[in-house]
């Protein structure tokens, strides 16, 4: 799931050992999506899933920010992340 988070700030990586670009001695890559193990990955994933659930009509609980709920007809649906 962490691979689906979009990175908001600029995060750069140095080239990996064995990766060679012949035109340049040094090369860095800018990340657009989160990598597993990246410190920003959980936050990026949470902000994306939070926006998606609220767009679908779920409401966030005031008591617990990881609890979402929606009432469809007379049936409540509760989702805990």
C-alpha positions in Angstrom: 0.0 0.0 0.0 2.9 2.4 0.7 3.9 2.3 -3.0 0.6 4.1 -3.9 1.4 7.2 -1.9 2.3 10.4 -3.9 5.2 12.4 -2.5 4.4 16.0 -2.0 7.8 17.3 -1.2 11.0 16.9 -3.2 12.9 13.7 -2.3 16.0 12.8 -4.3 18.1 9.6 -4.4 21.7 9.1 -5.4 22.3 6.6 -8.1 22.6 3.0 -7.0 25.8 1.0 -7.3 25.9 -0.7 -10.7 23.6 1.9 -12.3 25.7 3.8 -14.8 24.9 6.9 -16.9 27.8 7.4 -19.3 27.1 11.1 -19.9 27.3 12.1 -16.3 29.6 11.3 -13.4 26.9 11.9 -10.8 23.2 11.4 -11.2 20.2 11.8 -8.8 16.6 10.8 -9.2 13.6 12.6 -8.0 10.8 10.5 -6.5 7.2 11.0 -7.5 5.8 8.1 -5.6 6.8 6.6 -2.2 9.1 3.7 -1.8 8.8 1.1 0.9 11.0 2.1 3.8 10.9 5.8 3.0 10.1 7.9 6.0 7.5 9.9 4.1 5.7 6.7 2.8 3.1 6.2 5.6 2.1 9.9 5.5 1.9 10.0 1.7 -0.3 6.8 1.7 -2.5 8.1 4.5 -3.2 11.4 2.9 -4.2 9.7 -0.4 -6.5 7.1 1.3 -8.0 9.9 3.5 -8.9 12.0 0.5 -10.3 9.0 -1.4 -12.5 7.9 1.5 -13.8 11.4 2.2 -14.5 11.8 -1.6 -16.6 8.6 -1.4 -18.7 10.2 1.4 -17.1 8.7 4.5 -16.8 10.9 7.5 -13.8 10.9 9.8 -14.4 10.3 13.5 -13.4 13.1 15.8 -12.4 10.6 18.5 -10.1 8.5 16.3 -8.6 9.9 13.0 -8.2 6.3 11.7 -12.0 5.5 12.0 -14.3 6.4 9.1 -18.0 5.8 8.9 -20.9 6.2 6.5 -24.6 5.4 6.7 -26.1 3.8 3.7 -29.9 3.6 4.0 -30.2 2.5 7.6 -27.0 0.4 7.7 -23.8 1.9 9.1 -20.5 1.0 7.6 -17.4 1.5 9.8 -13.9 1.3 8.5 -10.8 1.4 10.7 -7.4 1.8 9.2 
